[in-house]
């Protein structure tokens, strides 16, 4: 890890997002974690939740962060489908294999019946424009805020 003494990896794009150094559509943040829209979503509203500090896999996450981190996963697993008018969510975590960025991240994907997602052969989509991504992020932020009250 090319760390800089603060729990970050200076070469990690997710650490840069957590530090506010790289642009992302942030939908949630607290002391432990940051949630943002996946730039190559399975479905609109597909969110990634990362710990602010650099940990490559779930097994690397310190025990004292597991509870707060998964409380945020739980919150987003309800807020994301609510924001997107979906029936439920798919929550997944890859550890090393299929982990495109070596920084722990949980996928929260809104789902509806017969949405075409089968197994792990996932079609990807794009947002129509930056404004579409921003509007989608605003929906998720609003749903998170409503659930935090």
Secondary structure, 3 states (H helix, E strand, C coil): CCECCCCCECCCHHHHHHCCCCCCCEEEECCCEEEEECCCCCCCCCEEEEECCCCCCHHHCCHHHHHHHHHHHHHHHHHHHHHHCCCEEEEEECCCCCCCCCCCEEEEEEECCCCCCECCECCCCCCCCHHHHHHHHHHHHHHHHHHHC
